[in-house]
Amino acid sequence: MNEIERVQTMCGELCKTSRVGHPGLFFPKPPKNIDSCSEAVHIISAVAQAKRDSDLIEFVVLNVLDGSVRSNFDCCIYGDAKLSFHRVKAVVKETYPQKRRVVSLKARQYQCFVHNISSPMKHIQLVGKKEFCNSSHIRQPVLYAPVKENKFAICAKIAYNYLNPLHLIEWFEYQKMMGVDTVLIALQQVNEDAYAVFKYYEREGIAILISFPCKLPGNIDRNFEPHKWNYHQSTHDEQVAVYSCKEILKGFGFVAVVDLDEYIVHKNFSRYTEMFKSELLPAFPDAAAFTLRVSFFITDWGVSGVEPLLTSKYIRGSKPIFNRFKTIYMPNRTATVDTHVVWPIKGYRRIMLRSHNVILYHYRKCKNSGNTTDVCMTFAKHGDTKMMNIMFELYDKVVAVKRRCGISA
C-alpha cells in the first residue's frame, strides 16, 4: 500500500469514528439533515464566549460554511438531557469578505445569545424558522474557550493528508521551547503516524484537536492539496477553521496564525511572551498585531545543512520579505482575523515589522518546482545557520518523543 492509499484508508477509518479521546476531536459520519437548514448550513464548530465564570457567558458563536440565501435561523441549545431548554434567533456576526467571486458556501459566524440560560450548555443546532428543535437530529458539541490572558497560543489551521511525523514532533518541541501554551489544530484526514503524534501532544495538554470534515460539503470536488485547491471556495473552507481559532483562543493574551511548516524565530530565541513584553509592546504600545517578514527555505534547492532535523537540514533561505506573511495578534485588541491579515479594533493598529529581530521561517517546496518562473524559484539564496544553535537540544527532544510515540521512521 503506497502513502496515498494509506492516507485515504486513514481518512476512512477516522470518519467511521464518532468520538476519539478529546471532547473536541470529532470525526463525524455524513450527518443526517436537519430538514432544510442543514442542506444549506454546515457547522464546523460551536464555541461559548471566553469567560472564567461560565455563569457569565452571554453567547455562543457558530462557525459555519453557509450556502443559505436569507440566513434566517434559530439556535436550539441543549443541556445534559436531550430536551431543548432554549431557543433563540441566530444573528449573523460576520461573513468572510471574499469579494472576488460569489461562492456557494461562505465562511460565516452566527451568534446565539444565551445570557438567560442557567444550566450548562452541551450541544447546539441550527433550525429554520418553521422547523422544530429536534434532539434526534445531529447536534454540535459546545466548546468552552479557555481563559489564559498572559499565555501564547498558535492557530495551525487544518492538518490534512500525509504529514512527516518527525517534522511534526520537531515543530511541536520547538513551540514548547518558545513557551507556547496551546496549539489548536483542525484535523481532516492524516496518516497514522501523524495522528499518533497529534494524540501524544493532546495528552500532554498542549494540543487542542477539533474535527474538520473529511469530505468537504458542497458540489465542488476539492481539498487542501495544491492540485485540488479551488481558488474561491477553498479560501472560505480555510477561513472557517480560522474563525474556529479566533473564538476558541479568544481568552489568550497572544495568538499566532502559522502553519505546521512555519517557525517564528527570534535572534536570541527569546520565548514569545517575553519578546512581546520586553521588546514589541514597549516599542508599539498601541499595537493589536505584528506582521512578520518571511524567510523561505525551499527544499527544492537541496540539502544545505545537517540531517535529520528539517530546520538544520535546510539552511539556505531567502532574505526576509513580506510574501505570504503571517501575523501575531492580541485577541483583546482585534476585531477579526484571517490567515494573513488582522483587523484591529478602534484605537489600535497592525504593525509591519520591517526591521526587527523576529522572522518567520517557512520550510516548503515550490508548488511547481519545474516552473522556474514561480516566485519561490526567483528568491535570492543566502546561508542562515541560526537554527543550528539549538539543533542538539531539539534533536534530543525529537528522539525522545519519537520513541514514546512508537514511530519507526
C-alpha positions as CSV (number, residue, x, y, z in Angstrom):
1,M,0.0,0.0,0.0
2,N,1.5,3.4,-1.0
3,E,1.4,6.5,1.1
4,I,-1.6,8.0,-0.8
5,E,-3.6,4.8,-0.2
6,R,-2.6,4.8,3.5
7,V,-3.8,8.4,3.8
8,Q,-7.2,7.5,2.2
9,T,-7.5,4.5,4.4
10,M,-6.8,6.5,7.5
11,C,-9.4,9.1,6.4
12,G,-11.9,6.4,6.0
13,E,-11.2,4.9,9.5
14,L,-11.3,8.4,11.1
15,C,-14.7,9.2,9.5
16,K,-16.1,5.9,10.9
17,T,-15.2,7.0,14.4
18,S,-17.8,9.2,16.2
19,R,-15.6,10.4,19.0
20,V,-12.0,9.8,19.9
21,G,-10.4,10.9,23.3
22,H,-10.7,14.6,23.5
23,P,-14.2,16.0,23.5
24,G,-13.2,18.5,20.8
25,L,-11.9,15.7,18.5
26,F,-14.8,14.6,16.4
27,F,-14.8,12.8,13.1
28,P,-18.4,12.6,12.0
29,K,-20.1,10.4,9.5
30,P,-22.0,12.4,6.9
31,P,-24.7,13.9,9.2
32,K,-28.4,13.4,8.8
33,N,-30.0,16.6,7.6
34,I,-31.9,18.9,9.9
35,D,-34.6,19.3,7.3
36,S,-33.9,22.3,5.0
37,C,-31.4,24.0,7.4
38,S,-28.5,21.6,7.2
39,E,-28.9,21.3,3.4
40,A,-27.5,24.8,3.4
41,V,-25.5,25.3,6.6
42,H,-22.6,23.1,7.7
43,I,-21.5,23.8,11.3
44,I,-17.8,23.3,11.9
45,S,-17.6,24.4,15.5
46,A,-19.7,26.0,18.2
47,V,-17.8,28.0,20.9
48,A,-19.0,29.6,24.0
49,Q,-17.8,33.1,24.9
50,A,-14.4,33.0,26.8
51,K,-15.3,33.6,30.4
52,R,-13.7,32.3,33.6
53,D,-17.2,32.0,35.2
54,S,-19.5,30.0,32.9
55,D,-22.5,31.7,34.5
56,L,-21.4,35.0,32.9
57,I,-21.3,33.6,29.3
58,E,-23.6,35.7,27.1
59,F,-23.3,34.0,23.7
60,V,-22.2,31.0,21.6
61,V,-20.6,31.5,18.2
62,L,-21.3,29.0,15.4
63,N,-18.5,28.8,12.8
64,V,-20.1,27.6,9.6
65,L,-19.9,27.1,5.8
66,D,-23.2,28.7,4.8
67,G,-25.0,28.2,1.5
68,S,-28.3,29.8,2.6
69,V,-29.9,32.7,0.8
70,R,-31.5,34.6,3.7
71,S,-29.5,33.3,6.8
72,N,-32.7,33.2,8.8
73,F,-32.3,30.6,11.5
74,D,-32.8,29.9,15.2
75,C,-30.4,28.2,17.6
76,C,-31.6,25.2,19.7
77,I,-29.5,24.7,22.8
78,Y,-29.4,21.5,24.8
79,G,-28.1,20.7,28.3
80,D,-27.4,17.4,29.9
81,A,-30.8,16.0,28.8
82,K,-31.8,15.8,25.2
83,L,-34.6,18.3,25.7
84,S,-34.2,21.7,24.2
85,F,-34.2,24.2,27.0
86,H,-33.5,27.4,25.0
87,R,-34.4,28.6,21.5
88,V,-33.1,32.0,20.3
89,K,-32.6,33.8,17.0
90,A,-29.3,33.1,15.3
91,V,-27.7,36.5,14.4
92,V,-25.1,36.8,11.7
93,K,-22.0,38.0,13.4
94,E,-19.6,38.1,10.5
95,T,-19.3,36.9,6.9
96,Y,-15.9,36.5,5.4
97,P,-15.3,39.4,3.0
98,Q,-14.1,37.4,0.0
99,K,-15.3,39.7,-2.9
100,R,-13.5,38.3,-5.9
101,R,-16.4,36.0,-6.7
102,V,-19.7,34.7,-5.3
103,V,-19.1,31.3,-3.7
104,S,-21.7,28.6,-2.9
105,L,-20.6,28.1,0.7
106,K,-19.4,31.2,2.6
107,A,-17.4,31.2,5.8
108,R,-19.8,32.8,8.3
109,Q,-20.3,33.2,12.0
110,Y,-23.7,33.1,13.7
111,Q,-24.1,34.4,17.3
112,C,-26.7,32.9,19.7
113,F,-27.3,34.9,22.8
114,V,-27.6,32.8,25.9
115,H,-27.4,35.2,28.9
116,N,-30.7,33.9,30.2
117,I,-29.6,30.3,30.5
118,S,-28.7,29.0,33.9
119,S,-27.9,25.3,33.1
120,P,-24.7,24.1,31.4
121,M,-24.8,24.1,27.6
122,K,-23.8,20.8,26.0
123,H,-25.0,20.9,22.4
124,I,-26.4,23.3,19.8
125,Q,-28.1,23.1,16.4
126,L,-29.5,25.5,13.8
127,V,-33.1,25.1,12.6
128,G,-35.2,27.1,10.2
129,K,-37.9,29.4,11.5
130,K,-40.6,26.9,10.7
131,E,-38.7,23.8,12.0
132,F,-38.9,22.3,15.4
133,C,-35.9,21.8,17.7
134,N,-35.3,18.1,17.5
135,S,-32.6,16.3,19.6
136,S,-32.7,13.2,17.4
137,H,-31.0,15.2,14.6
138,I,-27.3,16.0,14.5
139,R,-26.2,18.3,17.3
140,Q,-22.9,20.2,17.6
141,P,-21.0,20.0,20.9
142,V,-20.5,23.4,22.5
143,L,-16.8,24.0,23.2
144,Y,-15.8,26.2,26.1
145,A,-12.9,28.6,25.3
146,P,-10.2,28.6,27.9
147,V,-9.1,31.9,29.5
148,K,-5.3,32.3,29.7
149,E,-4.7,36.0,29.5
150,N,-0.9,36.0,29.6
151,K,-0.3,32.9,27.5
152,F,0.7,32.4,23.9
153,A,-1.4,30.2,21.5
154,I,-0.9,29.1,17.9
155,C,-3.7,28.5,15.4
156,A,-2.3,25.9,13.0
157,K,-5.5,25.8,11.0
158,I,-6.0,22.5,9.2
159,A,-3.9,19.3,9.3
160,Y,-4.5,17.1,6.2
161,N,-3.1,14.3,4.0
162,Y,0.4,12.9,4.7
163,L,2.5,14.7,7.3
164,N,6.0,13.7,8.2
165,P,5.7,12.6,11.9
166,L,9.3,13.5,12.8
167,H,8.8,17.0,11.3
168,L,5.7,17.4,13.4
169,I,7.5,16.4,16.6
170,E,10.3,18.9,15.7
171,W,7.7,21.6,15.2
172,F,5.8,20.9,18.5
173,E,9.0,20.6,20.5
174,Y,10.2,23.9,19.2
175,Q,6.9,25.6,20.1
176,K,7.3,24.2,23.7
177,M,10.9,25.6,23.8
178,M,9.4,29.0,22.9
179,G,6.9,28.9,25.7
180,V,3.7,28.2,23.6
181,D,0.9,27.1,25.9
182,T,-1.7,25.8,23.4
183,V,-1.8,24.8,19.7
184,L,-5.2,24.5,18.1
185,I,-5.5,22.2,15.0
186,A,-8.5,21.1,13.0
187,L,-7.8,17.5,11.9
188,Q,-9.0,16.4,8.5
189,Q,-7.5,13.2,7.0
190,V,-4.0,12.4,8.2
191,N,-1.6,9.4,8.1
192,E,-1.4,7.0,11.0
193,D,2.0,8.2,12.4
194,A,1.0,11.8,12.2
195,Y,-2.2,11.0,14.0
196,A,-0.2,9.3,16.8
197,V,1.9,12.5,17.2
198,F,-1.2,14.7,17.4
199,K,-2.7,12.5,20.0
200,Y,0.5,12.4,22.0
201,Y,0.6,16.2,22.2
202,E,-3.1,16.3,23.0
203,R,-2.4,14.0,26.0
204,E,0.4,16.3,27.0
205,G,-2.1,19.2,27.1
206,I,-0.5,21.5,24.5
207,A,-2.7,20.4,21.6
208,I,-6.4,21.1,21.2
209,L,-7.8,19.0,18.4
210,I,-11.1,19.7,16.7
211,S,-12.5,18.0,13.6
212,F,-12.8,19.1,10.0
213,P,-14.9,17.2,7.5
214,C,-13.0,14.5,5.6
215,K,-15.3,15.3,2.7
216,L,-15.9,18.9,2.2
217,P,-19.6,19.9,1.8
218,G,-21.0,21.2,-1.5
219,N,-20.8,20.2,-5.1
220,I,-17.2,21.2,-5.8
221,D,-14.7,18.4,-5.6
222,R,-11.8,19.9,-3.6
223,N,-9.4,19.6,-0.8
224,F,-6.4,21.5,0.5
225,E,-3.8,19.9,-1.7
226,P,-2.5,22.4,-4.3
227,H,-3.9,20.4,-7.3
228,K,-7.3,20.2,-5.6
229,W,-7.4,23.8,-4.3
230,N,-10.4,25.8,-5.6
231,Y,-9.2,29.4,-5.5
232,H,-12.5,30.9,-4.4
233,Q,-14.3,28.2,-2.4
234,S,-11.2,26.8,-0.6
235,T,-10.4,30.2,0.8
236,H,-13.7,30.1,2.6
237,D,-13.1,26.5,3.7
238,E,-9.8,27.6,5.3
239,Q,-11.3,30.7,6.8
240,V,-13.9,28.8,8.8
241,A,-11.0,27.0,10.5
242,V,-9.5,30.4,11.3
243,Y,-12.9,31.5,12.7
244,S,-12.8,28.5,15.0
245,C,-9.4,29.5,16.2
246,K,-10.5,33.1,16.7
247,E,-13.2,32.1,19.1
248,I,-11.6,29.1,20.9
249,L,-8.4,31.2,21.5
250,K,-10.2,34.4,22.4
251,G,-9.1,34.2,26.0
252,F,-5.4,34.1,25.3
253,G,-3.0,37.1,25.5
254,F,-1.3,36.4,22.2
255,V,-2.2,34.2,19.1
256,A,-0.2,33.4,16.0
257,V,-1.7,32.0,12.9
258,V,1.0,29.8,11.4
259,D,1.2,26.5,9.6
260,L,3.0,23.3,10.6
261,D,6.0,24.1,8.4
262,E,6.5,27.6,9.8
263,Y,8.6,28.7,12.7
264,I,8.7,32.1,14.5
265,V,12.4,32.7,15.1
266,H,13.8,35.4,17.4
267,K,17.5,36.3,17.0
268,N,18.2,35.2,20.6
269,F,15.4,32.5,20.7
270,S,13.5,34.6,23.3
271,R,10.3,33.0,24.4
272,Y,7.4,34.6,22.6
273,T,5.7,36.2,25.6
274,E,9.0,37.6,26.8
275,M,9.6,39.0,23.3
276,F,6.3,40.8,23.4
277,K,6.6,42.2,26.9
278,S,10.3,43.3,26.7
279,E,10.6,44.4,23.1
280,L,7.5,44.7,20.9
281,L,4.9,46.2,23.2
282,P,7.2,48.8,24.8
283,A,8.1,50.0,21.3
284,F,4.5,49.9,20.0
285,P,2.1,50.3,22.9
286,D,-0.9,50.8,20.6
287,A,-0.3,47.6,18.6
288,A,-3.0,45.0,18.1
289,A,-0.9,42.8,15.9
290,F,2.6,42.3,14.4
291,T,3.1,41.1,10.8
292,L,6.3,39.2,10.3
293,R,8.6,39.1,7.3
294,V,9.3,35.6,5.9
295,S,12.4,33.8,5.0
296,F,11.7,30.9,2.7
297,F,13.8,27.7,3.0
298,I,12.9,26.0,-0.3
299,T,13.5,22.3,-0.2
300,D,13.9,22.1,-4.0
301,W,17.2,24.0,-3.5
302,G,18.6,20.8,-2.0
303,V,20.1,19.8,1.4
304,S,22.4,22.5,2.6
305,G,22.9,21.6,6.2
306,V,22.8,18.6,8.6
307,E,20.1,15.9,8.7
308,P,17.8,14.7,10.2
309,L,16.0,17.8,11.5
310,L,14.1,19.9,9.0
311,T,15.4,23.1,10.5
312,S,19.1,22.0,10.3
313,K,18.8,20.2,7.0
314,Y,17.9,23.3,5.0
315,I,19.9,26.3,6.0
316,R,19.8,28.1,2.7
317,G,16.9,30.6,2.6
318,S,15.7,33.8,1.1
319,K,16.2,37.2,2.5
320,P,13.3,38.2,4.8
321,I,10.4,39.6,2.7
322,F,6.7,40.4,3.0
323,N,5.5,37.5,0.9
324,R,2.8,35.1,2.3
325,F,3.4,36.8,5.6
326,K,1.8,35.8,8.9
327,T,0.7,37.8,11.9
328,I,0.8,37.5,15.7
329,Y,-2.2,39.3,17.3
330,M,-3.7,40.1,20.7
331,P,-7.3,39.0,20.8
332,N,-8.5,41.7,23.2
333,R,-7.4,44.3,20.6
334,T,-8.5,42.6,17.5
335,A,-11.9,42.7,15.7
336,T,-11.3,39.8,13.3
337,V,-8.5,37.9,11.5
338,D,-7.8,35.6,8.5
339,T,-4.8,33.6,7.5
340,H,-2.6,36.6,6.7
341,V,-4.3,39.8,7.9
342,V,-5.7,41.2,11.2
343,W,-8.2,44.0,11.6
344,P,-7.7,45.8,14.9
345,I,-10.5,47.4,17.0
346,K,-10.6,51.2,17.1
347,G,-7.7,52.7,18.8
348,Y,-5.1,50.0,17.9
349,R,-3.1,49.2,14.8
350,R,-1.3,46.4,13.0
351,I,2.5,46.8,12.8
352,M,4.5,45.6,9.9
353,L,7.8,44.5,11.4
354,R,10.3,45.7,8.7
355,S,13.4,45.7,10.8
356,H,13.2,43.6,13.9
357,N,14.8,40.5,15.4
358,V,11.9,38.2,14.8
359,I,11.2,36.5,11.5
360,L,9.0,33.7,10.2
361,Y,10.9,30.7,8.7
362,H,8.9,28.8,6.2
363,Y,10.1,25.4,5.0
364,R,8.4,24.3,1.8
365,K,8.6,23.1,-1.7
366,C,7.7,25.2,-4.7
367,K,4.2,24.3,-5.8
368,N,5.5,23.8,-9.3
369,S,9.2,23.2,-8.9
370,G,9.8,22.6,-12.6
371,N,8.5,26.1,-13.4
372,T,11.4,28.5,-12.9
373,T,9.0,31.4,-13.2
374,D,7.4,30.6,-9.9
375,V,8.1,33.4,-7.4
376,C,9.7,31.0,-4.9
377,M,12.3,29.9,-7.5
378,T,13.3,33.5,-8.1
379,F,14.2,34.2,-4.4
380,A,17.9,35.0,-3.9
381,K,19.6,32.4,-1.7
382,H,21.7,33.1,1.3
383,G,23.0,31.0,4.2
384,D,21.3,31.1,7.6
385,T,22.6,28.9,10.3
386,K,20.6,30.3,13.2
387,M,18.6,27.1,13.8
388,M,21.9,25.1,14.1
389,N,22.3,26.8,17.5
390,I,19.5,24.8,19.0
391,M,20.0,21.7,16.8
392,F,21.3,19.3,19.5
393,E,18.8,20.3,22.2
394,L,15.9,20.0,19.7
395,Y,17.2,16.7,18.3
396,D,17.3,15.1,21.8
397,K,13.7,16.1,22.4
398,V,12.6,14.7,19.0
399,V,14.2,11.3,19.5
400,A,12.6,11.0,23.0
401,V,9.1,11.7,21.7
402,K,9.6,9.5,18.6
403,R,10.3,6.6,21.0
404,R,7.3,7.3,23.1
405,C,5.0,7.5,20.1
406,G,6.3,4.2,18.7
407,I,7.3,5.7,15.4
408,S,9.9,3.7,13.5
409,A,10.6,6.2,10.6
